[in-house]
Amino acid sequence: MRPRTALLVGSALAVALALGGLVGGVLAESRSTAPPSAVPGALAQRALSGTAAGVTSASVADLEEQARVRPRDSSLLVQLGFAYQLRWRETADASFLPRSEAALRRALWATPGEPYAVLGLGSLALIRHEFRKALAYGRRAERLLPGSARPFGVIGDALVELGRYDEAFEAFDKMVSARPNLASYARIAYARELTGDRIGAHAAMQLALDAAAGQPEPTAFAHVELAKLELGLSRVSAARRHVLAALRALPGYPSARLELARIEAAGGRLDLAVALARRASDAIPTAQAVSLLAELLDRTGRTAEGRRQRSTVAVIDRLLEANGVRVDLESAVYRADNRIRPAETVALARLARADRPSIYGDDALAWALARAGRCQEALSVAKRALRLGTQDALLYFHLGYTERCAGNRAEMRTWYLRALEINPAFSVRWAPVARAALRDG
């Protein structure tokens, strides 16, 4: 399959957007000084942009009180529904998600066909990894909000996870053409990254930073995403500069601390990396943050503490599942990493791939099969995970591991070298494994 989206290869349109497309529209909305209840789309924009939230518990309590007084005010209920999603992003407390659903469904009950309630349910479905449901809500929102860019973000995100890449990239093109802003540029960056154009992804993410226009949360988000791209290009100093800029824009931003931990680990400063990962996981205890902390603890010889952190990951997954979030894919990769009940992990990975038939669904299944010793079966699936040309070193490492498991040591060397060439610090845990295997022949 060859993506047919113009913006993915860089075009005159991208240049035009960079020069003149960053005014008005959603950006003007997001800078509005009106209170949240007066701007129906403002919280929606913040929730759908993927940036840090910046909605306090006091703001949510105020909206809840207003909703008690005006229980049939659909606009107010939509605000509350999106505010809960933003609090979820701010705290990683999954109990906000059922509350978001209840508020948005009450809004639809009060005003059938309320477009932002539909859009909010689509956003919630993405958070819960219910991608077919998200796509249906996104399509419905597109009909209810003609000319709006926002539904295309939900549509495109869902299509990416469903492995329908051409359609997803078309949706992102429509989004950026309708409203060039941080949310649309960030999606173009991700699309380019998926297709192996890391330089183009960096250029699009730079446009996203420009579009943030100095606002603290969006600016911090964009700097962190640029840091990830820079680290993937082995430009460690540039990655550090972006992370420090993110922390200046939004002091204490947990995503920036987590990325700084990876950067310090790449430079061999493991004790500092542990401290940063610990602060990030204490602030927002996500599975990603806790897993990184566990890997860093292992690297520094604190394996008992690393095991304790890993037990926390299982607790986090159970809390997410209890609040409607599907974590099959992430859980399958984590379980395969740690060889937790391999046969069950393969079954879980099959379910995850059925729900998310994307390159990462393929990778999760291939990795589970390889770690279960079913290496010949894993090979074709692992190769399929590379079908877009994505320059993700972990995908290449997984293929190299699978080749070694299947007895193909020459192929293993090819893929391990490729993984380390793409990003020498691609994984705290697995990059050293690849280097050791290459040294040992």
C-alpha positions in Angstrom: 0.0 0.0 0.0 1.3 3.4 -0.9 -0.2 6.4 1.0 -1.6 8.9 -1.5 -1.9 12.0 0.7 -0.2 15.1 -0.7 0.9 16.5 2.6 2.8 13.4 3.6 5.5 14.0 1.1 5.8 17.8 1.8 4.3 20.2 -0.7 3.8 23.8 -1.6 0.6 23.7 0.4 2.6 22.9 3.5 4.8 26.0 2.9 1.8 28.2 2.4 0.3 27.0 5.6 3.6 27.7 7.4 3.6 31.2 6.1 0.0 32.3 6.4 -2.2 29.7 8.0 -1.7 30.3 11.7 -4.3 32.9 12.4 -8.0 32.8 13.4 -10.2 29.8 13.6 -9.5 27.4 16.4 -6.4 29.2 17.5 -8.4 32.3 18.0 -11.0 30.2 19.9 -8.5 28.7 22.2 -7.1 32.2 23.1 -10.6 33.4 23.9 -10.9 35.2 27.3 -14.6 34.1 27.6 -15.4 31.6 30.4 -15.5 28.0 29.3 -19.3 27.7 29.5 -19.6 30.6 27.0 -17.4 28.9 24.4 -18.9 25.5 23.4 -15.9 24.4 21.4 -13.0 25.7 23.5 -12.8 22.7 25.9 -13.5 20.4 23.0 -10.5 21.9 21.2 -8.2 21.4 24.2 -9.4 17.9 24.8 -9.0 16.9 21.1 -5.6 18.6 20.6 -3.8 16.0 22.8 -2.0 18.7 24.8 -1.8 19.0 28.5 -5.1 19.7 30.1 -4.8 22.7 32.5 -8.3 22.2 33.9 -8.3 22.3 37.7 -10.4 20.3 40.1 -12.0 23.6 41.1 -13.0 24.3 37.5 -14.7 20.9 37.3 -16.4 21.3 40.6 -17.8 24.6 39.4 -19.1 23.0 36.2 -20.6 20.2 38.2 -22.4 22.7 40.5 -23.8 24.6 37.4 -25.0 21.3 35.9 -26.9 20.5 39.1 -28.6 23.8 38.9 -29.2 23.5 35.1 -29.5 19.7 34.4 -31.0 20.2 30.9 -28.4 22.7 29.7 -26.8 20.6 26.9 -24.0 23.1 26.3 -23.0 23.0 29.9 -23.1 19.2 30.0 -20.8 19.1 27.0 -18.4 21.4 28.8 -18.5 19.1 31.8 -18.0 16.0 29.6 -14.9 17.4 28.0 -13.6 18.8 31.3 -13.7 15.2 32.7 -11.6 14.0 29.8 -9.1 16.8 30.4 -8.9 15.9 34.1 -8.2 12.3 33.0 -5.3 13.5 31.0 -4.1 15.7 33.9 -4.3 13.0 36.6 -4.5 9.5 34.9 -7.5 8.9 37.1 -9.7 6.7 34.9 -12.8 7.3 37.0 -13.2 10.5 35.1 -14.0 8.6 32.0 -17.4 7.1 33.0 -18.3 10.5 34.3 -17.5 12.0 30.9 -19.7 9.5 29.2 -22.6 10.2 31.6 -22.4 14.0 31.1 -22.2 13.7 27.3 -25.1 11.2 27.1 -27.2 13.6 29.3 -26.4 16.3 26.8 -27.7 14.2 24.0 -30.8 13.4 26.0 -31.4 17.1 26.6 -30.6 18.0 22.9 -30.7 15.1 20.5 -28.0 15.4 17.9 -26.0 17.9 19.9 -22.8 17.9 17.7 -20.2 18.5 20.4 -21.7 15.7 22.6 -21.3 13.3 19.6 -17.7 14.6 19.1 -17.0 14.1 22.8 -18.2 10.5 22.7 -15.9 10.0 19.8 -13.0 11.4 21.7 -13.9 9.2 24.7 -14.1 6.2 22.5 -10.5 6.9 21.3 -9.3 7.2 24.9 -11.0 3.8 25.6 -9.4 2.3 22.5 -12.8 1.6 21.0 -11.8 2.6 17.5 -14.7 1.3 15.5 -17.1 3.1 17.8 -14.9 6.3 17.6 -15.0 6.2 13.8 -18.8 6.0 13.9 -19.0 8.9 16.2 -16.5 10.9 14.1 -18.5 10.3 10.9 -21.7 11.4 12.7 -20.0 14.5 14.0 -18.7 15.3 10.5 -22.4 15.4 9.3 -23.5 17.5 12.2 -20.6 20.0 12.0 -20.2 20.6 8.2 -17.0 22.6 7.5 -15.4 21.9 10.9 -12.0 20.4 11.1 -12.5 18.7 14.5 -14.3 15.6 13.4 -11.5 14.7 11.0 -9.1 14.3 14.0 -11.3 11.7 15.6 -11.9 10.0 12.2 -8.3 10.0 11.3 -7.1 8.8 14.7 -9.6 5.9 14.6 -8.7 4.9 11.0 -4.9 4.8 11.9 -5.6 2.3 14.7 -7.8 0.3 12.4 -4.9 0.1 9.9 -6.8 2.0 7.2 -3.9 4.3 6.5 -4.8 5.9 3.2 -8.2 6.9 4.5 -6.6 8.2 7.8 -4.1 10.3 6.0 -6.9 11.8 3.8 -8.8 12.7 6.9 -5.7 14.5 8.3 -5.2 16.3 5.0 -8.8 17.6 5.2 -8.3 18.6 8.8 -5.2 20.7 8.2 -6.7 22.2 5.1 -9.8 23.2 7.0 -8.0 24.5 10.0 -4.2 24.6 10.2 -3.5 24.5 13.9 -1.5 22.5 16.5 -3.9 19.5 16.5 -3.9 19.2 12.7 -0.1 19.7 12.3 0.6 17.2 15.0 -1.4 14.6 13.1 0.4 15.4 9.9 3.6 14.9 11.8 2.5 11.5 13.0 1.4 10.4 9.6 4.8 11.3 8.1 6.5 9.5 11.0 4.4 6.4 10.2 5.5 6.4 6.6 9.2 6.8 7.5 9.6 10.5 6.8 11.1 11.6 10.1 12.5 14.8 8.7 9.1 15.7 7.3 7.5 14.8 10.6 9.9 17.2 12.4 9.0 20.0 10.0 5.2 19.5 10.6 5.8 19.4 14.4 7.7 22.6 14.1 4.6 24.1 12.5 2.6 22.8 15.5 5.0 24.6 17.8 4.5 27.8 15.9 0.8 27.3 16.0 0.9 27.0 19.8 1.6 30.7 19.9 3.3 30.6 23.3 0.4 29.1 25.2 1.9 27.1 28.0 0.3 23.7 27.6 0.3 23.5 23.8 3.8 24.8 23.7 5.0 22.2 26.2 3.3 19.5 24.3 4.9 20.5 21.0 8.3 20.7 22.5 8.1 17.2 24.0 6.9 15.8 20.6 9.9 17.5 18.9 12.2 16.1 21.6 10.9 12.6 20.8 11.6 13.1 17.1 15.1 14.6 17.8 16.0 11.6 20.1 14.8 9.3 17.3 17.2 11.0 15.0 20.1 10.6 17.6 20.2 14.4 18.1 20.4 14.1 21.9 21.4 17.7 22.6 18.6 19.1 20.5 16.1 16.7 22.2 17.3 18.0 25.6 16.9 21.6 24.5 13.3 21.0 23.5 12.5 19.2 26.8 14.0 22.0 28.8 11.9 24.5 26.8 8.8 22.4 27.6 9.6 22.6 31.3 10.1 26.4 31.0 6.7 26.7 29.3 5.0 24.5 31.8 7.1 23.8 34.9 6.8 20.2 36.2 5.1 18.9 33.0 5.3 15.1 33.6 5.6 14.2 29.9 8.7 16.4 29.7 10.2 14.8 32.8 9.6 11.4 31.3 11.2 12.3 28.0 14.1 13.9 29.8 14.6 10.6 31.7 14.9 8.8 28.4 17.4 11.5 27.2 19.5 11.2 30.3 19.5 7.4 30.0 20.7 7.7 26.4 23.6 9.8 27.7 24.4 7.2 30.3 23.2 9.3 33.3 21.1 6.5 34.7 20.7 7.7 38.3 19.4 11.1 37.1 17.1 9.2 34.6 15.7 7.2 37.5 15.0 10.3 39.6 13.3 12.0 36.6 11.2 8.9 35.8 10.2 8.6 39.5 9.0 12.2 39.6 7.0 11.7 36.4 5.4 8.5 37.6 4.6 10.0 41.0 2.9 13.0 39.3 0.9 10.9 36.7 1.2 7.1 37.3 0.7 5.8 33.8 1.8 2.4 32.8 4.3 4.0 30.4 5.9 6.0 33.1 6.0 3.2 35.7 7.4 0.7 33.1 10.2 3.1 32.2 11.0 3.6 35.9 11.1 -0.2 36.3 13.5 -0.7 33.4 15.8 2.1 34.6 15.8 0.5 38.1 16.8 -2.8 36.5 19.6 -1.1 34.6 21.0 0.4 37.8 20.9 -3.0 39.6 17.8 -2.3 41.7 15.9 -5.3 40.4 13.8 -5.8 43.5 12.4 -2.3 43.3 12.0 -2.8 39.6 9.8 -5.8 40.3 7.7 -3.8 42.7 7.1 -1.1 40.1 6.1 -3.8 37.6 3.4 -5.0 40.0 2.0 -1.5 39.9 1.6 -1.8 36.1 -0.9 -4.6 36.6 -2.9 -2.5 39.0 -3.0 0.4 36.6 -4.3 -1.9 33.8 -7.0 -3.3 36.1 -8.2 0.3 37.0 -8.2 1.2 33.3 -10.2 -1.8 32.3 -12.7 -1.2 35.2 -13.4 2.2 33.7 -13.9 1.0 30.1 -10.4 1.3 28.7 -9.2 -1.5 26.5 -5.5 -2.2 27.1 -5.1 -5.5 25.3 -2.4 -4.3 22.9 -0.3 -2.5 25.5 -0.8 -5.3 28.0 0.2 -7.9 25.4 3.5 -6.1 24.6 4.3 -5.6 28.3 3.5 -9.2 29.1 5.6 -10.4 26.1 8.5 -8.2 27.3 8.4 -9.9 30.7 7.3 -13.4 29.5 4.2 -13.5 31.6 2.2 -16.6 30.8 3.2 -16.7 27.1 0.3 -18.8 25.8 -2.2 -16.4 27.4 -0.3 -13.5 26.1 -0.5 -14.8 22.5 -4.2 -15.1 22.8 -4.4 -11.6 24.2 -2.3 -10.3 21.3 -4.6 -11.9 18.8 -7.6 -10.2 20.3 -5.7 -6.9 20.3 -4.7 -7.2 16.7 -8.3 -8.0 15.7 -9.4 -4.8 17.4 -6.5 -2.8 16.1 -5.3 -4.3 12.8 -2.5 -1.7 12.5 1.2 -2.1 12.2 1.4 -2.0 16.0 -1.2 -4.7 16.2 0.9 -6.8 13.9 4.0 -6.0 16.0 2.3 -7.0 19.3 1.2 -10.3 17.9 4.6 -11.1 16.4 6.4 -10.2 19.6 4.0 -12.3 21.7 4.6 -15.3 19.3 8.3 -14.8 19.3 8.6 -14.6 23.1 6.4 -17.7 23.3 9.0 -19.5 21.1 6.7 -19.7 18.1 9.2 -18.0 15.9 8.4 -19.2 12.4 4.8 -18.2 12.9 5.9 -14.8 14.1 8.2 -14.0 11.2 5.6 -13.1 8.5 3.6 -11.0 11.0 6.7 -9.1 12.2 7.6 -8.3 8.6 4.1 -7.1 7.9 4.6 -4.6 10.8 7.1 -2.8 8.6 4.8 -2.4 5.6 4.6 1.4 5.8 8.4 1.9 6.1 8.0 3.2 9.7 11.4 4.1 11.1 10.6 2.8 14.6 13.7 1.0 15.9 11.7 -1.2 18.2 9.9 -2.8 15.2 13.2 -3.7 13.7 14.5 -5.0 17.0 11.5 -7.3 17.3 12.0 -8.6 13.8 15.7 -9.2 14.6 14.9 -11.1 17.8 12.4 -13.2 15.8 14.9 -14.0 13.2 17.4 -15.1 15.9 14.7 -17.2 17.6 14.1 -18.9 14.2 17.8 -19.6 13.8 18.6 -16.9 11.2 21.5 -15.2 12.9 22.7 -13.3 9.8 19.2 -11.8 9.5 19.2 -11.0 13.2 22.4 -9.0 12.7 20.9 -7.1 9.8 17.8 -6.0 11.7 19.6 -5.3 15.0 22.1 -3.1 13.2 19.2 -1.3 11.5 17.5 -0.7 14.8 20.6 0.8 16.3 21.2 2.8 13.2 17.7 4.3 13.5 18.1 5.1 17.2 21.0 3.8 19.3 18.9 4.6 22.5 15.6 3.1 21.2 14.9 1.2 24.5 16.4 1.3 27.9 15.9 -2.5 28.1 16.3 -3.8 24.6 19.0 -1.6 23.0 21.7 -3.1 25.3 20.4 -6.6 24.3 20.9 -5.8 20.6 24.4 -4.4 21.1 25.4 -7.5 23.2 24.0 -9.9 20.6 26.0 -8.1 17.9 29.2 -8.3 20.0 28.7 -12.0 20.7 28.2 -12.7 17.0 
